Protein backbone atom coordinates (compact mmCIF):
# COMPACT_ATOMS: atom_id res chain seq x y z
CA UNK A 1 0.00 0.00 0.00
CA UNK A 2 1.31 3.44 -0.90
CA UNK A 3 2.42 5.69 1.93
CA UNK A 4 0.38 8.70 2.99
CA UNK A 5 2.80 11.04 1.17
CA UNK A 6 3.61 8.86 -1.83
CA UNK A 7 2.25 11.61 -4.10
CA UNK A 8 4.75 14.17 -2.73
CA UNK A 9 8.29 14.89 -3.93
CA UNK A 10 10.72 16.61 -1.57
CA UNK A 11 13.96 18.26 -2.66
CA UNK A 12 16.21 18.05 0.39
CA UNK A 13 19.07 20.56 0.25
CA UNK A 14 19.76 20.26 3.97
CA UNK A 15 22.53 18.56 5.89
CA UNK A 16 23.58 17.62 9.44
CA UNK A 17 20.44 16.85 11.50
CA UNK A 18 17.47 19.24 11.73
CA UNK A 19 16.67 19.35 8.01
CA UNK A 20 17.57 15.72 7.32
CA UNK A 21 15.41 14.63 10.27
CA UNK A 22 12.43 16.37 8.68
CA UNK A 23 13.30 14.85 5.31
CA UNK A 24 13.49 11.35 6.76
CA UNK A 25 10.15 11.80 8.51
CA UNK A 26 8.50 12.80 5.23
CA UNK A 27 10.28 9.95 3.43
CA UNK A 28 9.12 7.39 6.00
CA UNK A 29 5.57 8.56 5.31
CA UNK A 30 6.05 7.75 1.63
CA UNK A 31 7.42 10.93 0.05
CA UNK A 32 10.05 10.70 -2.68
CA UNK A 33 12.91 12.59 -1.02
CA UNK A 34 15.80 13.59 -3.27
CA UNK A 35 18.83 14.52 -1.20
CA UNK A 36 21.14 16.92 -3.04
CA UNK A 37 24.76 16.68 -1.83
CA UNK A 38 28.16 18.11 -2.69
CA UNK A 39 30.11 15.97 -5.16
CA UNK A 40 32.95 14.14 -3.47
CA UNK A 41 31.97 15.15 0.07
CA UNK A 42 28.26 15.03 0.67
CA UNK A 43 26.46 15.67 3.93
CA UNK A 44 28.96 16.59 6.65
CA UNK A 45 27.72 13.76 8.85
CA UNK A 46 28.97 11.18 6.35
CA UNK A 47 32.42 11.78 7.87
CA UNK A 48 31.30 12.17 11.49
CA UNK A 49 32.79 8.91 12.72
CA UNK A 50 33.73 6.74 14.43
CA UNK A 51 31.69 4.74 14.90
CA UNK A 52 31.31 3.43 11.36
CA UNK A 53 28.95 0.91 9.83
CA UNK A 54 30.59 -2.53 9.77
CA UNK A 55 30.29 -4.88 6.81
CA UNK A 56 29.35 -8.56 7.00
CA UNK A 57 32.95 -9.45 7.93
CA UNK A 58 33.05 -6.99 10.82
CA UNK A 59 35.28 -4.54 8.98
CA UNK A 60 34.58 -0.82 9.16
CA UNK A 61 33.11 0.85 6.08
CA UNK A 62 33.34 4.57 5.29
CA UNK A 63 29.73 5.12 6.37
CA UNK A 64 29.38 7.01 9.67
CA UNK A 65 26.70 5.81 12.07
CA UNK A 66 25.65 9.45 12.55
CA UNK A 67 24.67 9.77 8.87
CA UNK A 68 22.56 6.62 9.11
CA UNK A 69 20.27 8.08 11.78
CA UNK A 70 18.56 10.70 9.60
CA UNK A 71 18.73 9.70 5.93
CA UNK A 72 16.69 6.55 5.43
CA UNK A 73 14.35 6.28 2.41
CA UNK A 74 16.11 9.06 0.48
CA UNK A 75 17.77 9.12 -2.93
CA UNK A 76 21.18 10.82 -3.08
CA UNK A 77 22.09 13.06 -6.02
CA UNK A 78 25.41 14.89 -6.17
CA UNK A 79 25.23 18.34 -7.73
CA UNK A 80 27.67 21.23 -7.46
CA UNK A 81 25.32 24.13 -6.77
CA UNK A 82 28.13 26.66 -7.09
CA UNK A 83 28.17 26.00 -10.84
CA UNK A 84 25.54 27.54 -13.17
CA UNK A 85 24.82 24.12 -14.67
CA UNK A 86 24.28 22.70 -11.17
CA UNK A 87 21.96 25.54 -10.26
CA UNK A 88 19.96 24.86 -13.40
CA UNK A 89 19.57 21.20 -12.43
CA UNK A 90 18.33 22.13 -8.95
CA UNK A 91 15.86 24.62 -10.40
CA UNK A 92 14.55 21.97 -12.74
CA UNK A 93 14.15 19.55 -9.84
CA UNK A 94 12.38 22.25 -7.80
CA UNK A 95 10.01 22.84 -10.70
CA UNK A 96 8.74 19.25 -10.38
CA UNK A 97 8.86 19.04 -6.59
CA UNK A 98 6.32 19.87 -3.92
CA UNK A 99 8.66 20.76 -1.07
CA UNK A 100 12.16 22.16 -0.66
CA UNK A 101 14.03 21.74 2.62
CA UNK A 102 17.19 23.77 3.25
CA UNK A 103 19.27 24.85 6.24
CA UNK A 104 21.86 27.19 4.75
CA UNK A 105 22.77 30.37 6.59
CA UNK A 106 20.54 33.38 6.02
CA UNK A 107 20.63 34.27 2.32
CA UNK A 108 23.06 31.45 1.59
CA UNK A 109 21.11 30.13 -1.40
CA UNK A 110 20.13 33.51 -2.86
CA UNK A 111 23.57 33.88 -4.40
CA UNK A 112 22.87 30.75 -6.43
CA UNK A 113 19.33 31.71 -7.41
CA UNK A 114 17.96 28.89 -5.24
CA UNK A 115 16.14 30.94 -2.61
CA UNK A 116 12.36 30.92 -2.28
CA UNK A 117 11.77 34.07 -4.32
CA UNK A 118 13.72 32.59 -7.22
CA UNK A 119 12.26 29.10 -7.09
CA UNK A 120 8.64 30.13 -6.69
CA UNK A 121 8.84 31.77 -10.12
CA UNK A 122 9.38 28.31 -11.63
CA UNK A 123 6.94 26.59 -9.25
CA UNK A 124 4.31 28.80 -7.55
CA UNK A 125 2.94 25.75 -5.69
CA UNK A 126 6.30 25.09 -4.04
CA UNK A 127 6.50 24.84 -0.25
CA UNK A 128 9.92 26.07 0.79
CA UNK A 129 11.05 25.32 4.34
CA UNK A 130 14.12 27.23 5.49
CA UNK A 131 15.76 26.16 8.76
CA UNK A 132 18.28 28.54 10.31
CA UNK A 133 19.71 29.12 13.73
CA UNK A 134 17.89 32.37 14.40
CA UNK A 135 15.29 32.90 11.70
CA UNK A 136 14.96 35.30 8.80
CA UNK A 137 14.99 38.50 10.86
CA UNK A 138 16.22 39.95 14.13
CA UNK A 139 19.73 40.97 15.19
CA UNK A 140 21.05 37.39 15.29
CA UNK A 141 19.66 36.34 11.91
CA UNK A 142 23.03 36.33 10.07
CA UNK A 143 24.68 34.12 12.67
CA UNK A 144 25.25 30.39 12.26
CA UNK A 145 23.28 28.28 14.71
CA UNK A 146 24.33 24.98 16.25
CA UNK A 147 22.37 22.74 18.58
CA UNK A 148 24.81 23.02 21.51
CA UNK A 149 24.94 26.80 21.20
CA UNK A 150 21.14 27.02 21.08
CA UNK A 151 20.70 24.72 24.09
CA UNK A 152 22.73 27.28 26.03
CA UNK A 153 21.33 30.45 24.51
CA UNK A 154 17.77 29.15 24.52
CA UNK A 155 17.68 28.35 28.23
CA UNK A 156 17.67 24.56 28.15
CA UNK A 157 21.07 24.20 29.80
CA UNK A 158 20.06 26.57 32.60
CA UNK A 159 17.53 23.97 33.77
CA UNK A 160 19.55 20.85 32.91
CA UNK A 161 22.17 19.53 35.31
CA UNK A 162 22.68 19.57 39.05
CA UNK A 163 22.46 22.75 41.14
CA UNK A 164 25.66 24.73 41.46
CA UNK A 165 25.77 23.85 45.16
CA UNK A 166 25.97 20.08 44.45
CA UNK A 167 29.08 18.10 43.60
CA UNK A 168 29.27 18.08 39.82
CA UNK A 169 26.85 20.98 39.68
CA UNK A 170 26.59 23.26 36.67
CA UNK A 171 24.83 23.54 33.33
CA UNK A 172 24.64 20.44 31.14
CA UNK A 173 23.51 19.86 27.60
CA UNK A 174 21.07 17.10 26.74
CA UNK A 175 22.78 13.89 25.57
CA UNK A 176 21.41 14.11 22.01
CA UNK A 177 21.07 17.14 19.73
CA UNK A 178 17.52 17.60 20.91
CA UNK A 179 17.02 21.12 19.55
CA UNK A 180 17.91 19.90 16.06
CA UNK A 181 15.56 16.95 16.36
CA UNK A 182 12.68 19.03 17.69
CA UNK A 183 13.24 21.55 14.90
CA UNK A 184 13.04 18.71 12.40
CA UNK A 185 9.73 17.61 13.91
CA UNK A 186 8.35 21.17 13.85
CA UNK A 187 9.50 21.45 10.22
CA UNK A 188 7.63 18.28 9.35
CA UNK A 189 4.46 19.61 10.95
CA UNK A 190 4.82 22.95 9.18
CA UNK A 191 5.32 21.26 5.81
CA UNK A 192 2.26 19.06 6.31
CA UNK A 193 0.19 22.11 7.29
CA UNK A 194 1.39 23.97 4.18
CA UNK A 195 0.52 20.98 2.00
CA UNK A 196 -2.97 20.89 3.51
CA UNK A 197 -3.38 24.62 2.79
CA UNK A 198 -2.15 24.14 -0.76
CA UNK A 199 -4.79 21.48 -1.31
CA UNK A 200 -7.42 24.17 -0.66
CA UNK A 201 -5.75 27.28 -2.08
CA UNK A 202 -3.47 25.92 -4.79
CA UNK A 203 -0.70 28.12 -3.40
CA UNK A 204 2.72 27.30 -2.02
CA UNK A 205 4.38 29.25 0.77
CA UNK A 206 7.59 29.98 2.66
CA UNK A 207 8.27 28.44 6.07
CA UNK A 208 10.70 30.22 8.40
CA UNK A 209 11.94 27.90 11.17
CA UNK A 210 14.61 28.83 13.68
CA UNK A 211 16.41 26.58 16.14
CA UNK A 212 16.19 29.30 18.80
CA UNK A 213 12.44 29.72 18.34
CA UNK A 214 11.92 25.98 18.68
CA UNK A 215 14.10 25.75 21.78
CA UNK A 216 12.21 28.56 23.50
CA UNK A 217 8.86 27.00 22.55
CA UNK A 218 9.97 23.66 23.98
CA UNK A 219 10.77 25.11 27.38
CA UNK A 220 7.08 24.36 27.89
CA UNK A 221 6.08 24.35 31.57
CA UNK A 222 9.46 25.79 32.60
CA UNK A 223 8.86 28.84 30.41
CA UNK A 224 5.40 29.23 31.89
CA UNK A 225 6.81 28.89 35.41
CA UNK A 226 8.94 31.95 34.62
CA UNK A 227 6.22 33.90 32.82
CA UNK A 228 3.77 33.30 35.66
CA UNK A 229 6.16 34.32 38.44
CA UNK A 230 8.95 36.41 36.95
CA UNK A 231 11.46 34.03 38.53
CA UNK A 232 13.83 31.95 36.37
CA UNK A 233 13.65 28.22 37.17
CA UNK A 234 16.89 26.75 38.45
CA UNK A 235 18.64 23.44 37.86
CA UNK A 236 17.22 20.62 39.95
CA UNK A 237 19.25 17.70 38.65
CA UNK A 238 16.77 14.91 37.94
CA UNK A 239 14.05 16.45 40.10
CA UNK A 240 10.88 18.07 38.74
CA UNK A 241 10.04 21.71 39.45
CA UNK A 242 6.32 21.09 39.95
CA UNK A 243 6.00 17.46 41.12
CA UNK A 244 7.53 15.64 44.13
CA UNK A 245 8.76 12.89 44.30
CA UNK A 246 9.62 12.77 40.62
CA UNK A 247 13.33 11.94 40.26
CA UNK A 248 15.99 9.26 40.66
CA UNK A 249 16.50 7.44 43.94
CA UNK A 250 19.31 5.15 45.10
CA UNK A 251 18.59 1.46 45.57
CA UNK A 252 20.58 -1.43 47.03
CA UNK A 253 22.22 -2.09 43.65
CA UNK A 254 21.91 1.13 41.67
CA UNK A 255 19.16 3.63 40.97
CA UNK A 256 15.51 3.78 40.03
CA UNK A 257 13.11 6.48 38.96
CA UNK A 258 9.97 7.38 40.86
CA UNK A 259 7.49 9.38 38.79
CA UNK A 260 4.72 9.91 41.31
CA UNK A 261 2.13 12.21 39.79
CA UNK A 262 -0.60 12.40 42.44
CA UNK A 263 -1.31 12.02 46.14
CA UNK A 264 -2.86 8.56 45.85
CA UNK A 265 0.27 7.21 44.19
CA UNK A 266 2.39 8.76 46.94
CA UNK A 267 0.24 7.10 49.60
CA UNK A 268 0.63 3.71 47.90
CA UNK A 269 4.39 4.18 47.71
CA UNK A 270 4.59 5.04 51.41
CA UNK A 271 2.52 1.99 52.29
CA UNK A 272 4.81 -0.28 50.25
CA UNK A 273 7.87 1.34 51.87
CA UNK A 274 6.43 0.59 55.33
CA UNK A 275 5.96 4.26 56.17
CA UNK A 276 2.24 5.06 55.66
CA UNK A 277 2.49 7.91 58.17
CA UNK A 278 4.53 9.92 55.66
CA UNK A 279 1.50 10.22 53.39
CA UNK A 280 -0.58 11.58 56.25
CA UNK A 281 2.03 14.08 57.38
CA UNK A 282 0.71 17.58 56.56
CA UNK A 283 4.14 18.47 55.15
CA UNK A 284 3.83 15.72 52.53
CA UNK A 285 0.12 14.92 52.17
CA UNK A 286 -0.38 16.97 49.00
CA UNK A 287 1.84 17.57 46.00
CA UNK A 288 1.96 21.31 46.74
CA UNK A 289 3.15 20.53 50.26
CA UNK A 290 5.72 18.06 48.98
CA UNK A 291 7.09 20.61 46.52
CA UNK A 292 7.37 23.15 49.34
CA UNK A 293 9.09 20.64 51.64
CA UNK A 294 11.11 18.65 49.09
CA UNK A 295 14.42 19.27 50.93
CA UNK A 296 12.99 17.49 53.97
CA UNK A 297 11.14 14.70 52.16
CA UNK A 298 13.70 13.56 49.58
CA UNK A 299 16.41 12.57 52.12
CA UNK A 300 13.79 10.57 54.05
CA UNK A 301 12.76 8.70 50.92
CA UNK A 302 16.36 7.98 49.92
CA UNK A 303 16.90 6.25 53.27
CA UNK A 304 13.98 3.97 52.42
CA UNK A 305 14.80 3.15 48.81
CA UNK A 306 18.32 1.82 49.52
CA UNK A 307 16.83 -1.16 51.38
CA UNK A 308 15.85 -3.05 48.18
CA UNK A 309 17.29 -3.65 44.74
CA UNK A 310 15.99 -1.81 41.71
CA UNK A 311 14.27 -4.95 40.41
CA UNK A 312 12.61 -5.59 43.78
CA UNK A 313 11.27 -2.05 43.98
CA UNK A 314 9.97 -2.08 40.43
CA UNK A 315 8.16 -5.38 40.91
CA UNK A 316 6.58 -4.22 44.16
CA UNK A 317 5.62 -0.74 43.01
CA UNK A 318 4.25 -1.85 39.65
CA UNK A 319 1.98 -4.23 41.56
CA UNK A 320 0.64 -1.17 43.41
CA UNK A 321 0.38 0.97 40.22
CA UNK A 322 3.09 3.38 41.36
CA UNK A 323 4.98 4.73 38.31
CA UNK A 324 8.63 3.70 38.50
CA UNK A 325 11.39 2.31 36.32
CA UNK A 326 15.10 1.64 35.85
CA UNK A 327 17.72 3.92 34.36
CA UNK A 328 18.73 1.87 31.33
CA UNK A 329 21.85 2.06 29.25
CA UNK A 330 21.16 2.23 25.53
CA UNK A 331 22.17 -1.45 25.34
CA UNK A 332 19.55 -2.15 28.01
CA UNK A 333 16.99 -0.20 25.99
CA UNK A 334 17.34 -2.40 22.92
CA UNK A 335 17.28 -5.53 25.11
CA UNK A 336 14.08 -4.44 26.83
CA UNK A 337 11.14 -6.76 26.05
CA UNK A 338 8.76 -3.87 25.40
CA UNK A 339 11.19 -2.22 22.97
CA UNK A 340 11.65 -5.56 21.22
CA UNK A 341 7.90 -6.21 21.13
CA UNK A 342 7.39 -2.84 19.46
CA UNK A 343 10.13 -3.63 16.89
CA UNK A 344 11.99 -0.37 17.51
CA UNK A 345 15.08 -1.76 15.84
CA UNK A 346 14.78 -2.53 12.13
CA UNK A 347 17.23 -4.10 9.70
CA UNK A 348 17.59 -3.02 6.08
CA UNK A 349 19.78 -4.35 3.29
CA UNK A 350 22.78 -2.13 2.54
CA UNK A 351 25.17 -2.18 -0.45
CA UNK A 352 28.27 -2.09 1.80
CA UNK A 353 27.01 -4.48 4.46
CA UNK A 354 24.60 -7.36 4.48
CA UNK A 355 22.25 -5.31 6.65
CA UNK A 356 22.24 -2.00 8.47
CA UNK A 357 20.47 -1.68 11.86
CA UNK A 358 18.28 1.40 12.21
CA UNK A 359 15.89 2.84 14.78
CA UNK A 360 12.28 2.44 13.70
CA UNK A 361 9.95 5.36 13.14
CA UNK A 362 7.60 5.50 16.17
CA UNK A 363 4.47 6.50 14.23
CA UNK A 364 1.95 3.69 13.82
CA UNK A 365 -0.64 4.46 11.14
CA UNK A 366 -3.25 1.78 10.51
CA UNK A 367 -4.07 2.56 6.87
CA UNK A 368 -0.81 4.10 5.62
CA UNK A 369 1.97 2.61 7.74
CA UNK A 370 5.53 3.87 7.70
CA UNK A 371 7.60 2.32 4.92
CA UNK A 372 11.20 1.13 4.98
CA UNK A 373 11.92 1.22 1.27
CA UNK A 374 15.65 1.81 1.08
CA UNK A 375 18.58 2.33 3.46
CA UNK A 376 20.44 5.63 3.84
CA UNK A 377 22.00 6.12 0.41
CA UNK A 378 25.60 6.05 -0.67
CA UNK A 379 26.89 9.41 -1.85
CA UNK A 380 25.48 10.07 -5.33
CA UNK A 381 23.97 6.59 -5.49
CA UNK A 382 20.88 7.79 -7.38
CA UNK A 383 22.28 10.64 -9.48
CA UNK A 384 21.80 8.93 -12.82
CA UNK A 385 18.43 7.49 -11.82
CA UNK A 386 16.98 10.84 -10.74
CA UNK A 387 18.35 12.83 -13.67
CA UNK A 388 17.05 10.24 -16.11
CA UNK A 389 13.66 9.47 -14.58
CA UNK A 390 12.78 12.87 -13.13
CA UNK A 391 14.42 15.32 -15.54
CA UNK A 392 14.53 13.14 -18.65
CA UNK A 393 18.27 13.54 -19.30
CA UNK A 394 19.89 10.93 -21.51
CA UNK A 395 23.17 9.16 -20.82
CA UNK A 396 25.09 11.52 -23.11
CA UNK A 397 23.95 14.63 -21.24
CA UNK A 398 24.66 12.99 -17.89
CA UNK A 399 28.11 11.97 -19.09
CA UNK A 400 28.95 15.53 -20.05
CA UNK A 401 27.80 16.86 -16.67
CA UNK A 402 29.92 14.26 -14.90
CA UNK A 403 32.97 14.96 -17.05
CA UNK A 404 32.61 18.66 -16.29
CA UNK A 405 32.39 18.01 -12.53
CA UNK A 406 28.87 19.36 -12.17
CA UNK A 407 27.60 16.03 -10.82
Secondary structure by P-SEA (a helix, b strand, c coil): cccccccbbbbccccccaaaaaaaaaaaaccbbbbbbccccccccccccccccccccccccccccccccccccbbbbbbccccaaaaaaaaaaaaaccbbbbbccccccccccccaaaaaaacccbbbbbbcccccccccccccccaaaaaaaaccccccccccccccccccccccaaaaaaaaaaaaaaaaaaaaaaaaccbbbbbbbbaaaaaaaacaaaaaaaaaccccccccccccccccccbbbbcccbbbbbbcccaaaaaaaaaaacccccccccccccaaaaaaaccccaaaaaaaaacccaaaaaaaaaaacccccccccaaaaaacaaaaaaccbbbbbbccccbbbbbcccccccccccccccccccccccaaaaaaaaccccaaaaaaaaaaccc
